């Protein structure tokens, strides 16, 4: 326990492994859903959208799967804690221009932690029809921190992290310098971001 707390931050997935991981996930989707005729990809705002867009780029450019239905889903007001926040929450854009009725839905998020974000996503998804199935894809699975019985079907990597630790998926604009960093606390992460923006 003391050894885990002795660091400030450390990179747990570097750029090379990040790219390999996302490509592997894209290939798994192609293997499972073939031409995606009855399947759609929906990213949870905000950070699941970045991962979904990256996956779609690989599916189109490298695997030549062109006819993809892709959406963005905001779950701000479906969270079970949104009324308990001290500050007003900032909502993001929902952009789903298709029905999910009888479709296979791949719900995408960057980190699976307590499962509450995914639960909110499932609730919000009901407004767009009744899917044939919903499967979850996550880049990072914090497997020992779950509050709800939710698991991802497609997973980049599973990590063991203490409750106080914070997992940060860092996205670069051109997708060439992405990485995942583990901070010893959320406060340390906030200090890191403040220094970057200073």
N, C-alpha and C positions, 0 to 999 in steps of 0.2 A: 504493500500500500504506500509506504513512504517513497519507494523508488518511483512509483507512478506519479507522485505529486511533486517530484524534484525538478521537472522540466517546466518551461513556459509554453512552448509549442513545438510540434514536430510534424514533418510531412509524412503522411502514412501512405499516400498514393502519389507518385511523381508523375510528370507529364507523359512520359513514355508509357507507363503502365495505365494511366488514365485513358489514353487513346486506345490501347489494346482492349481495355475493359469495355468501353462503349462499343467498339467494333464487334466484340464477342456478343454483347447483348443484341446488337442489330442482327447478327447472323442467327441468333437463337429465335428472334421474332420471325425472320424470314423462313426458318425451318418449320416453325409452328404454324404460321398463318399463310404461307405460300405467297399468293398474289394480293392478299389483303382485301379481296372482294367483299367479304362480309365482316371486315375488321376495321376499327378506327383507333387512332392514338390520341389520347387526351392528356395534356400536361396540366398539373396542378400549379396554379399561380402562387408565387412568382418563379420559384427555382426549378420546379418540375418542367416548366415550359422550356427552359434552356436545354435541359437534357432531351426532351422530346424533339426539339428542333435539330439537335445534333444527331439523334438517331435517324430522323427523317432524311437528313442530308446524306448520311451513309447509305440508307436504303435506296435512295434515288440515284445517287452518283456512282456508288460502287456495286450495288446489287441490282440496279436497273428496275426497281419497283416504282413505277411512276404514279399509279392511281391510288393515292393514299388520302384517306379522310383524316384530317388533323385538326384538333381543337384546343382551346385554352379554357380552363375552368377556374373561376374564383370561388373560394370557399370561406371568405372572410366572415360572412354573417351566418354561416352554418356551423361554425366552431362552437363547442359547448362552453367556451370561456369568454366569448366576445363581450358579454355584458359585464364581465368582472374586471375588464381592463381599466386602468386608471386613465389612459390616454385614448382618444378616439382612434379607431382602427382605420387604416387607409385601404380602401377596396381597390382591387385590380380589375382588369377587363376580362369578361367572359366572351369568348368568340367560338361558338359552335354553330355552324350554319347547316347542320344536318341532324336528323333524328338518330338516336342510338337504338331505336326499337329493333329487337331481334338481331342486333349486331354483337360481335365480340369486341369488347372494349378493353384496351390496354391503358390503364391509368398509370401515369408516370410521375414520380417525384424523386428528388435527389437523395434524401435521407429518410429512412424509416426509423422512427424513434419510439414514441409512445403508442402510435397508431391513431391518435386523435385527428390528425390532419386527413388521413385516409378515410376515416369514418365520416368526417364532414364532406369529403369529396363524394363518397357514395350517396350521401343524402342529397347533395346538390345535383348529382347526376340524374336523379329520379325525375327532374323537371323536363328531361329531354327524351323520355321514353323508357321502356323496359328492355334492357339489354338481354341478349341470349346468355352472355357470360361477362364477368368482369375479372380481369387479371391485373395484378400489380407488378410494375417494374420499378425497382429502385437501384440507385447506384451504390448506396451505403445502407447496410442493415445493422443497426445497433441492437443486436439480438437479445441482450439481457436487460433492456430498459422498457419493455412493452407494458402498457396499461390495459390494452385490449387484445383479444385473440385474433390479430391480423398478421398475415405473413405475405411476403412477396413471392410471386411465381418466378420472376426473373430478377436475379440479384448480381450486382457487380462484385461486391465483396462484403463479407460479414466481419464486423469488428467487435471487440469487447471494450467497452468504455464505461468509466464510472459515471454516476449520475451528474456529478459536478462538471465533468469534462464537456467540451463543445466541439462538434465536428463541423468544419467549414469547407464547403465545396467552392473552390475559386474558379470562376470562368473568365477566360480572356476573350476579347472581342473577336479575334480570328480563330479561336478554338485551338491555338497551338501552344498555349502555356497554362492549360488547366491543371489543377492539382487539388488534393484533399489534405487539409491540415487539421491536426487534433490539438486543441488548446486545453490548458489545465483548468480553465473556468470560462464562463461566458463573459465575466468582467475583463479577463485578459484579452479575449477576442475583441471586445468593444474598444479597449485601449489600442489594440493593433489597428483597427479600422480608423480610429480617430487620428492616429499618427500618419496613416496613409493619406488621409484627406486634409491634413494640416498644410 
